[in-house]
Every structure is written in structure tokens, then in C-alpha cells.
């Protein structure tokens, strides 16, 4: 970075955008991902410079950023191009709740707002702990979370953990620890055998078709399907590894399990 704290930040994913707004540091943001929708005013206030796996490099460079914030191996090529152009980049790679909270604290430190970031992270930790305490001792519902439908992909780490804090039990907990989506692919037979009592679906970038899920061959025998307990959770709420998942995404999971 040329300055500390950086005055001109480009965010290539939405969770860092929302975090900076929550920290009161949104004035530093000069460009955002086209998927950034939280808070709502971001679409009016900040220019869009990227999708998820692609970015407008000339547009980013024209913004003269001190720092670009990226996420995961899926943005590695974008990061490499920016680095070759002489831009400072910080790439986060959080895949679980601890990583989401560490992202908030790290970002706060990067912009000179460590105290506010610590308070924000602690507020989420306390909320999760209270919810987990409320559900302690109760029978846990078996939950299948579907991140994509073709192929079927089960939930990533932070989603699996949120289900646990909400009083459920992810039916594929071992897969949730796999970083790559290709390593979380499940078969129809595996889901039927797991017999989930609730199905939560969040198909990244498109609307969930509950009827299509219900009509899958052999799925009528699944308790969740028989009971009509198939619920969509909007992807911007739960598939964003940051404030959205820790707040509204978690609330949506709790509400679905309580129905």
C-alpha cells in the first residue's frame, strides 16, 4: 500500500464492501463487485468494476487504488494481473465462521479501525453463542443444504456451522470442510440415504426451484420432501462469507428450522 490507512480501496467481493460500511469506512471504497447489494445504497454510490471471476482491469487501474481486496483461489488470476500492474492486493480465503470473523478483524486493522472491527466481530460471536445455547439439549434436525443443483453441491464450512448454531445438523459435515465446490458434489442417492428432515437451498446466482427439487426421482421418500420442508435462502444472505451470513443469513436458517 502507498498509504496507511489506504484511502482508495476496490472490493472485488461483497463481504468486504459490507464490512467497510458497517465500520463507517465506506468513504474509502472507490469500486465494487457487480454482486455487491449490501447495504442497498452501494449500487447507487460506488462504481462496479468486476463480476466474480472476471474484472475490468483498466477500469480498476483508472481508479488508482491503494489496495484491492479479493477472495479465494477463484480470483487468483485477477490478483496476479493486478500485482503485475503494481497494485497492492489482499486476498482473503475464509471458509468457516472463524475465518469470517478473522476477515472482519483483519480488514479493520488494514483501515485503522481495529477497535470498531473487534466490537463488530464480538457482536456476531455473542449472537451465535446465544443461539447455540438456546438450542442446546434439543433434538437436532437433520439438514441438507444445497449450494447448487447441477451437479448437486452441499454446503460450505460457514453454512454448515451456522446450521449447527441454529440447532440443526448438517447431513454432510465432512464435505463442508472441503474448500473447492467440486469436492462437495453429492449424488441423489447420498441425499436420499442421509434422510434430511429439512432441505435448505441457495443456488448461487439463480432462483431456487422448489418443485424441481420435490420432483427428483426417489426424493418423495425423504422426510423433508414428504413434510414439505424445502426452503430457499437467498444467496446474497448466506453465500457471502461475512456480515450477511452472520446476521440475516443466520436468521433465515433459524427461521426455516423453526417452521
KASUL-V119775 format. One record per pair of residues at least 24 apart in sequence whose C-alpha atoms are under 7 Angstrom apart, sorted by the first residue. I is the first residue (numbers start at 1). J is the second residue. Records with the same first field share a line. If there is no record, write none. Layout:
I = J ; J
This chain:
1 = 66 ; 67 ; 88
2 = 66
3 = 66
5 = 110 ; 111 ; 112
6 = 66 ; 67 ; 111
7 = 66
8 = 65 ; 66 ; 67
9 = 65 ; 66 ; 67 ; 68
10 = 65 ; 67 ; 68 ; 69
11 = 68 ; 69 ; 70
12 = 50 ; 69 ; 70
13 = 52 ; 70 ; 71
15 = 240 ; 241 ; 242 ; 243
18 = 243
19 = 104 ; 243
23 = 116 ; 117
30 = 63
54 = 78
95 = 156 ; 157 ; 158 ; 179
96 = 157 ; 158
97 = 158 ; 161
100 = 241 ; 242
124 = 246
128 = 165
131 = 165 ; 166
132 = 165 ; 166 ; 167
135 = 166 ; 167
140 = 167 ; 168 ; 169
141 = 168 ; 169 ; 197
142 = 168 ; 169 ; 170 ; 171 ; 196 ; 197 ; 198
143 = 168 ; 169 ; 170 ; 171 ; 196 ; 197 ; 198 ; 199
144 = 170 ; 171 ; 196 ; 198 ; 199 ; 200
145 = 199 ; 200 ; 201
146 = 200 ; 201 ; 202
147 = 201 ; 202 ; 203 ; 204
148 = 202 ; 203 ; 204
149 = 203
151 = 185
152 = 185 ; 186 ; 187
153 = 181 ; 184 ; 185 ; 186
154 = 184 ; 185 ; 186
162 = 250
163 = 253
166 = 253 ; 254
171 = 196
192 = 219 ; 222
195 = 222 ; 223
196 = 222 ; 223 ; 224
197 = 223 ; 224
198 = 224 ; 229 ; 230
199 = 224 ; 229 ; 230 ; 231
200 = 230 ; 231 ; 232 ; 233
201 = 231 ; 232 ; 233
202 = 232 ; 233 ; 234 ; 235
203 = 235
204 = 235
208 = 232
231 = 256
